[in-house]
Amino acid sequence: MTNVDASITQDKQLLRQAMRRLRRGLTPAQQAQHGRGLRDRLSHLRQFQASRRIALYLDRDGEIGTRQLLELCWRNGKEVYLPVILRSGDMRFHCFRRGQQLRTGRYGIAEPAPSSPVAAVSELDLVLTPLVAFSSNGERLGMGGGYYDRAFASRRGSRPVLLGVAHDCQLVETLPTNSWDVRLHGIVTERRFLRAST
């Protein structure tokens, strides 16, 4: 790692700590309101309406609520996939159906059983990614594990569509980035849809 990379890593970690405190500080009422707003915004997006296979995540640690998104997907006949982190450090997307039991996986995150069907990245239409902070031009700061960056580094063209979902307060003017960071096509918050600039 070069000195520049080390400096960027340190800047990311400081921002990560500040933004996690910020989102954890939201009240239960604000969290519920933001979850509803996110669901409503997403339901009107062409990217959602045209998608059949959608990957999302189950919120934790102050992340914007995704449970209502999950219900929205099922009501609209979408196939839902959740991330599963393997021991190798790779991330796969396993199908999650209504009524299916989840197990506790790596980092204490609820995930489908390994026996549930897997979708390759190229088979997904839309991926809703978690994030800690974002910029208006599609830069995303994650938790630091690099799982999403590695999973989508080799994708071709515009498929799947990658949309970050977050509280609006997680928007920052600029983000420290590395060359391997995967950019998003846009970000959806409880207040707006930001299409990433090119």
KELOTI-235703 format. One line per 4 residues: number of its first residue (from 0); their letters; for each residue x, y negated, z negated of N, C-alpha, C, O. Coordinates in steps of 0.001 Angstrom, whole numbers, plus 500000, padded with zeros to 6 digits. Example, Ala and Ser with C-alpha at 12.3 -4.5 7.8 and 13.67 -1.06 7.14 Angstrom:
BEGIN
0 = AS = 513190/505690/492200/512300/504500/492200/513200/503300/492200/514236/503319/491535 | 512850/502250/492920/513670/501060/492860/512900/499970/492130/513409/498862/491961
This chain:
BEGIN
0 = MTNV = 500852/501191/500000/500000/500000/500000/500893/498751/500000/501810/498633/499187 | 500614/497831/500914/501403/496611/500994/501010/495650/499881/500005/495852/499199 | 501816/494595/499701/501481/493575/498701/500152/492903/499017/499382/492567/498117 | 499893/492710/500314/498623/492095/500730/497456/493000/500340/496464/492539/499775
4 = DASI = 497585/494300/500650/496520/495247/500297/496300/495297/498784/495163/495366/498316 | 497405/495261/498020/497292/495292/496559/496571/494052/496043/495773/494136/495110 | 496852/492907/496649/496189/491667/496247/494697/491715/496566/493868/491296/495759 | 494364/492230/497752/492955/492354/498147/492226/493308/497200/491096/493043/496792
8 = TQDK = 492878/494417/496854/492281/495391/495928/491985/494745/494579/490928/494975/493993 | 492919/493938/494091/492715/493261/492809/491564/492253/492899/490738/492171/491990 | 491511/491489/493994/490421/490526/494185/489067/491228/494238/488083/490752/493673 | 489035/492362/494922/487791/493124/495016/487337/493599/493634/486151/493539/493307
12 = QLLR = 488282/494068/492835/487932/494592/491518/487366/493505/490608/486405/493746/489878 | 487948/492325/490646/487441/491216/489837/486039/490816/490273/485173/490571/489434 | 485809/490749/491588/484485/490402/492100/483486/491500/491755/482342/491216/491400 | 483912/492734/491856/483055/493874/491526/482554/493776/490079/481369/493975/489815
16 = QAMR = 483447/493474/489162/483068/493364/487749/482066/492236/487527/481088/492403/486799 | 482312/491092/488153/481420/489939/487979/480032/490215/488554/479026/489878/487928 | 479967/490823/489736/478684/491052/490386/477894/492175/489699/476664/492134/489669 | 478577/493152/489161/477862/494197/488422/477245/493620/487151/476128/493987/486784
20 = RLRR = 477958/492724/486479/477382/492053/485304/476155/491241/485705/475151/491226/484992 | 476240/490571/486842/475144/489731/487311/473886/490558/487566/472802/490193/487112 | 474022/491651/488277/472824/492434/488610/472283/493179/487394/471075/493389/487287 | 473165/493582/486475/472690/494223/485246/471932/493235/484361/471111/493642/483539
24 = GLTP = 472200/491957/484524/471554/490929/483720/470141/490599/484154/469452/489840/483471 | 469690/491151/485276/468320/490907/485723/467339/491613/484782/467605/492724/484323 | 466216/490973/484499/465223/491545/483591/464467/492680/484282/464471/492756/485510 | 463819/493564/483516/462991/494613/484135/461932/494037/485075/461653/494622/486121
28 = AQQA = 461335/492885/484711/460329/492261/485577/460959/491807/486893/460371/491992/487958 | 462148/491215/486823/462835/490803/488048/463200/492009/488903/463047/491985/490124 | 463686/493067/488250/464032/494273/488993/462807/494833/489738/462901/495197/490910 | 461681/494896/489056/460467/495422/489678/460022/494541/490840/459637/495040/491898
32 = QHGR = 460078/493223/490634/459685/492282/491690/460601/492412/492900/460134/492393/494039 | 461898/492542/492659/462857/492655/493761/462672/493965/494525/462806/493998/495749 | 462363/495041/493802/462106/496320/494467/460906/496245/495396/460938/496783/496503 | 459845/495577/494947/458654/495407/495794/458971/494524/497001/458549/494804/498123
36 = GLRD = 459718/493461/496746/460077/492561/497846/460926/493254/498896/460733/493052/500095 | 461864/494069/498442/462707/494822/499370/461866/495764/500222/462026/495822/501441 | 460970/496500/499572/460097/497420/500304/459280/496676/501355/459171/497131/502493 | 458705/495536/500981/457865/494780/501912/458667/494241/503086/458204/494296/504225
40 = RLSH = 459857/493724/502826/460706/493202/503905/461097/494318/504873/461021/494164/506092 | 461512/495433/504300/461976/496530/505140/460846/497097/505994/461067/497474/507145 | 459654/497158/505446/458532/497759/506171/458208/497020/507466/457622/497599/508381 | 458586/495739/507548/458295/494946/508747/459445/494932/509748/459310/494373/510836
44 = LRQF = 460557/495531/509398/461711/495512/510305/461567/496573/511393/461191/497714/511125 | 461870/496175/512606/461850/497101/513739/462794/498279/513490/462499/499412/513870 | 463929/498000/512851/464921/499052/512589/464329/500162/511717/464656/501336/511894 | 463465/499790/510782/462805/500787/509937/461691/501489/510707/461599/502717/510699
48 = QASR = 460856/500714/511365/459696/501278/512047/460082/502285/513127/459375/503267/513351 | 461213/502034/513797/461639/502906/514900/462436/504119/514433/462748/504992/515242 | 462768/504192/513159/463633/505266/512658/462831/506462/512177/461782/506315/511551 | 463341/507648/512479/462711/508884/512007/463492/509485/510850/462895/509977/509892
52 = RIAL = 464817/509453/510924/465666/509996/509868/466385/508848/509168/467193/508138/509766 | 466070/508686/507886/466591/507553/507122/467361/508061/505906/466865/508883/505136 | 468577/507558/505753/469359/507853/504547/469271/506658/503611/469409/505511/504039 | 469042/506930/502344/469056/505875/501332/469677/506451/500076/470217/507556/500106
56 = YLDR = 469611/505732/498988/470215/506183/497737/469235/505888/496615/468320/505082/496782 | 469421/506527/495488/468587/506267/494316/469320/505269/493428/470464/505500/493036 | 468660/504169/493117/469304/503058/492419/469696/503413/490987/469071/504243/490326 | 470760/502745/490540/471253/502852/489166/472168/501660/488923/472522/500950/489864
60 = DGEI = 472550/501434/487680/473530/500410/487329/473126/499012/487816/473976/498230/488239 | 471827/498705/487753/471373/497373/488147/471164/497164/489627/470813/496064/490054 | 471380/498225/490438/471154/498093/491881/469684/497784/492145/468815/498127/491343 | 469414/497138/493266/468022/496843/493610/467257/498156/493752/467776/499138/494283
64 = GTRQ = 466012/498155/493268/465216/499374/493224/464915/499962/494591/464514/499250/495511 | 465112/501278/494717/464855/501955/495990/463733/502983/495894/463405/503626/496891 | 463136/503151/494712/462094/504181/494560/460880/503860/495433/460262/504761/495999 | 460543/502573/495542/459404/502204/496382/459731/502366/497863/458841/502633/498671
68 = LLEL = 461003/502204/498222/461433/502476/499599/461265/503955/499921/460836/504323/501015 | 461608/504789/498955/461473/506227/499122/460019/506589/499412/459728/507347/500337 | 459121/506042/498616/457691/506308/498832/457231/505764/500186/456437/506407/500872 | 457719/504595/500570/457382/504006/501868/457803/504943/502996/457047/505164/503941
72 = CWRN = 459001/505488/502894/459481/506422/503915/458574/507637/504013/458151/508011/505107 | 458274/508253/502880/457440/509447/502898/456046/509153/503441/455503/509935/504222 | 455461/508018/503029/454120/507658/503523/454103/507468/505028/453082/507699/505676 | 455222/507050/505580/455301/506799/507024/455876/507979/507800/456226/507843/508973
76 = GKEV = 455972/509134/507151/456404/510342/507843/457877/510385/508202/458272/511110/509115 | 458695/509617/507495/460139/509624/507758/460798/510797/507037/460339/511222/505977 | 461869/511312/507617/462714/512271/506917/463711/511474/506085/464371/510567/506592 | 463816/511819/504804/464697/511086/503883/465926/511926/503550/465830/513127/503296
80 = YLPV = 467077/511269/503557/468344/511925/503214/469040/511124/502122/469046/509893/502141 | 469627/511844/501171/470371/511220/500081/471839/511621/500176/472151/512720/500635 | 472745/510737/499744/474171/511077/499792/474544/512091/498718/474046/512050/497593 | 475427/512991/499095/476005/513966/498170/477525/513872/498314/478056/514010/499416
84 = ILRS = 478220/513638/497204/479680/513532/497213/480266/514908/496937/479983/515521/495908 | 481079/515385/497863/481702/516698/497727/482998/516608/496915/483544/515521/496729 | 483478/517740/496440/484743/517758/495690/485899/517233/496532/486855/516664/496005 | 485804/517429/497839/486856/516971/498746/486909/515448/498842/487881/514887/499348
88 = GDMR = 485860/514782/498355/485775/513331/498485/484966/512900/499685/484741/511706/499881 | 484519/513858/500504/483663/513540/501645/482224/513334/501162/481835/513801/500092 | 481458/512629/501977/480052/512395/501653/479196/512992/502762/479442/512772/503948 | 478180/513755/502349/477211/514305/503292/475830/513802/502923/475599/513330/501809
92 = FHCF = 474915/513910/503878/473549/513458/503647/472614/514658/503702/472456/515305/504738 | 471982/514942/502524/471089/516094/502393/469637/515632/502353/469307/514592/501782 | 468786/516433/502974/467357/516117/503030/466742/516138/501631/467062/516994/500806 | 465853/515176/501383/465142/515101/500108/463658/514961/500395/463208/513959/500951
96 = RRGQ = 462902/515984/500005/461459/516001/500255/460695/515742/498958/461196/515991/497861 | 459472/515238/499111/458624/514967/497949/458467/516235/497102/458195/517315/497624 | 458642/516083/495803/458487/517198/494882/459737/518027/494680/459767/518893/493806 | 460762/517783/495465/462013/518543/495344/462764/518133/494083/462835/516949/493753
100 = QLRT = 463319/519106/493387/464101/518830/492184/465492/518333/492563/466106/518823/493511 | 465974/517360/491811/467329/516855/492013/468234/517372/490904/467764/517732/489825 | 469513/517405/491173/470491/517797/490162/471442/516630/489940/471510/515711/490756 | 472170/516673/488840/473141/515619/488561/474461/515971/489223/475050/517017/488951
104 = GRYG = 474913/515088/490090/476142/515323/490827/477287/514481/490302/477286/514053/489148 | 478240/514256/491146/479423/513480/490794/479018/512082/490350/478083/511508/490908 | 479690/511535/489375/479419/510205/488805/478051/510110/488137/477570/509007/487877 | 477414/511255/487852/476121/511240/487197/474979/510825/488107/473911/510449/487624
108 = IAEP = 475187/510889/489417/474177/510456/490388/473281/511636/490748/473766/512736/491014 | 471966/511398/490755/471006/512436/491130/471116/512716/492622/471165/511794/493436 | 471155/514009/492973/471302/514371/494378/470594/515688/494657/470364/516472/493736 | 470239/515947/495933/469623/517230/496287/470606/518381/496101/471819/518175/496048
112 = APSS = 470072/519582/496005/470914/520771/495893/471715/520958/497180/471263/520562/498254 | 472903/521561/497076/473729/521774/498273/473045/522618/499343/473406/522550/500518 | 472054/523416/498934/471359/524285/499890/470345/523530/500754/469837/524090/501725 | 470040/522276/500421/469069/521515/501223/469682/521147/502566/470900/520999/502667
116 = PVAA = 468851/520995/503608/469374/520722/504957/470242/519467/505003/469991/518493/504293 | 471263/519510/505848/472209/518408/506009/472020/517777/507378/471802/518475/508368 | 472104/516449/507429/472096/515737/508707/473477/515161/508954/474057/514529/508071 | 474004/515376/510145/475260/514739/510524/475021/513244/510666/473898/512807/510919
120 = VSEL = 476072/512471/510504/475960/511010/510630/475304/510644/511954/474464/509745/511997 | 475672/511321/513028/475142/511012/514359/473657/511316/514491/473011/510837/515423 | 473100/512111/513564/471682/512461/513613/470809/511488/512838/469584/511536/512948 | 471418/510608/512059/470660/509625/511287/470331/508415/512154/471133/508002/512992
124 = DLVL = 469150/507856/511946/468757/506648/512679/469095/505385/511903/469536/504389/512477 | 468884/505434/510590/469057/504262/509737/469668/504699/508415/469241/505687/507817 | 470674/503951/507963/471298/504214/506673/471204/502950/505827/471681/501887/506225 | 470585/503076/504662/470464/501966/503724/471535/502153/502660/471463/503077/501849
128 = TPLV = 472522/501276/502667/473689/501468/501812/473619/500628/500549/473121/499503/500577 | 474113/501167/499444/474248/500368/498228/475442/499434/498385/476311/499663/499227 | 475480/498398/497583/476627/497491/497604/476671/496691/496319/475685/496597/495588 | 477826/496123/496061/478007/495290/494879/477923/493816/495258/477416/492999/494489
132 = AFSS = 478423/493479/496448/478336/492110/496963/478341/492182/498477/478776/493175/499059 | 477854/491123/499114/477832/491087/500572/477990/489659/501053/477726/488705/500322 | 478427/489531/502297/478509/488221/502939/477495/488184/504079/476991/489227/504497 | 477200/487003/504575/476176/486863/505608/476612/487429/506957/475780/487603/507847
136 = NGER = 477900/487716/507123/478344/488278/508412/478513/489794/508369/479175/490367/509235 | 477921/490449/507369/477884/491911/507352/478996/492589/506596/479133/493810/506675 | 479794/491843/505866/480826/492461/505035/480181/492976/503755/479301/492337/503178 | 480639/494145/503329/480049/494819/502172/481137/495181/501178/482180/495717/501553
140 = LGMG = 480891/494888/499914/481766/495337/498843/481050/496448/498101/479992/496230/497512 | 481633/497650/498130/481050/498787/497431/481688/498979/496072/482310/498067/495529 | 481529/500167/495533/482047/500464/494200/483531/500797/494198/484138/500901/493132 | 484113/500962/495356/485556/501171/495431/485989/502573/495801/487184/502821/495964
144 = GGYY = 485049/503501/495938/485415/504875/496283/485676/505088/497759/486338/506055/498134 | 485165/504198/498608/485388/504303/500051/484557/505368/500744/484826/505701/501898 | 483551/505910/500064/482789/507016/500647/482028/506606/501908/482057/507325/502906 | 481357/505473/501873/480612/505013/503045/481560/504615/504172/481289/504892/505340
148 = DRAF = 482672/503966/503825/483643/503587/504855/484161/504817/505588/484253/504807/506816 | 484497/505860/504869/485000/507075/505507/483913/507784/506300/484163/508286/507396 | 482709/507824/505747/481621/508544/506413/481261/507930/507762/480884/508641/508693 | 481379/506606/507864/480937/505937/509094/482072/505346/509926/481827/504614/510885
152 = ASRR = 483303/505662/509562/484447/505115/510298/484479/505574/511754/484937/504836/512627 | 483999/506779/512017/484095/507320/513373/482783/507241/514147/482670/507837/515218 | 481797/506523/513635/480525/506453/514354/480722/505717/515681/481621/504887/515819 | 479881/506032/516635/479987/505440/517960/478788/504537/518231/477651/504896/517924
156 = GSRP = 479045/503374/518802/477966/502473/519178/477233/501921/517973/477828/501666/516926 | 475936/501739/518136/475135/501098/517091/474319/502104/516286/473436/501706/515526 | 474594/503388/516434/473821/504400/515731/474705/505204/514796/475782/505642/515201 | 474284/505407/513565/473050/504870/512989/473179/503386/512666/474279/502843/512558
160 = VLLG = 472029/502755/512517/472008/501366/512057/472362/501369/510574/471784/502123/509790 | 473307/500529/510200/473738/500426/508805/473228/499120/508214/473653/498040/508623 | 472324/499221/507259/471797/498043/506574/472106/498147/505086/471784/499150/504449 | 472718/497129/504545/472908/497057/503109/471632/496576/502459/470921/495750/503031
164 = VAHD = 471331/497074/501281/470176/496579/500519/470680/496100/499167/471478/496772/498513 | 470199/494918/498755/470757/494300/497547/469832/493220/497025/468907/492781/497708 | 470102/492803/495800/469473/491601/495264/470040/490401/496021/471220/490382/496371 | 469214/489425/496264/469665/488241/496995/470824/487537/496284/471670/486920/496930
168 = CQLV = 470858/487631/494966/471900/486961/494190/473280/487592/494385/474270/487062/493882 | 473364/488711/495105/474646/489363/495350/475366/488800/496580/476457/489250/496930 | 474753/487824/497224/475370/487172/498378/476523/486285/497931/476374/485483/497009 | 477682/486431/498588/478832/485574/498341/479267/484953/499665/478965/485480/500736
172 = ETLP = 479971/483841/499583/480369/483129/500802/481377/483925/501618/481245/484037/502837 | 482378/484476/500952/483381/485295/501640/483741/486492/500763/483611/486452/499539 | 484195/487553/501422/484610/488759/500713/486037/489114/501108/486406/488990/502276 | 486840/489552/500150/488146/490097/500517/487930/491431/501225/487197/492284/500723
176 = TNSW = 488558/491621/502381/488325/492848/503153/489635/493482/503591/490663/492820/503739 | 489554/494793/503791/490653/495566/504357/490270/495997/505769/489101/495940/506150 | 491257/496425/506533/491019/496795/507926/490080/497990/508054/489413/498137/509078 | 490017/498849/507031/489195/500055/507113/487758/499836/506629/486947/500760/506704
180 = DVRL = 487426/498653/506141/486068/498393/505658/485084/498405/506836/485293/497710/507830 | 484027/499188/506718/483009/499273/507766/482008/498144/507593/481462/497941/506509 | 481771/497409/508682/480804/496302/508627/479392/496814/508839/479162/497810/509526 | 478463/496111/508237/477042/496451/508347/476415/495715/509528/476945/494716/510014
184 = HGIV = 475271/496239/509978/474507/495543/511012/473646/494429/510413/473214/493519/511120 | 473406/494509/509122/472609/493495/508450/472406/493848/506994/472822/494909/506528 | 471756/492936/506283/471467/493141/504860/470014/492759/504613/469521/491764/505144 | 469335/493566/503799/467959/493282/503412/467941/493043/501903/468462/493846/501128
188 = TERR = 467336/491932/501503/467154/491629/500091/465662/491454/499829/464840/491623/500730 | 465324/491116/498598/463911/490876/498274/463375/489620/498947/462162/489416/499010 | 464282/488771/499452/463852/487494/500031/464007/487398/501535/463309/486609/502171 | 464915/488189/502131/465210/487971/503541/465958/489134/504173/466472/490028/503500
192 = FLRA = 465992/489075/505520/466819/489981/506316/467900/489131/506964/467603/488178/507685 | 469146/489477/506709/470271/488783/507319/470884/489684/508368/471470/490716/508040 | 470756/489304/509624/471414/490060/510697/472887/489667/510712/473218/488482/510694 | 473759/490651/510745/475180/490342/510702/475610/489595/511953/475210/489935/513066
196 = ST = 476430/488576/511754/476960/487823/512885/478105/488606/513504/478758/489396/512823 | 478350/488396/514775/479421/489113/515456/480665/488252/515577/481672/488696/516126
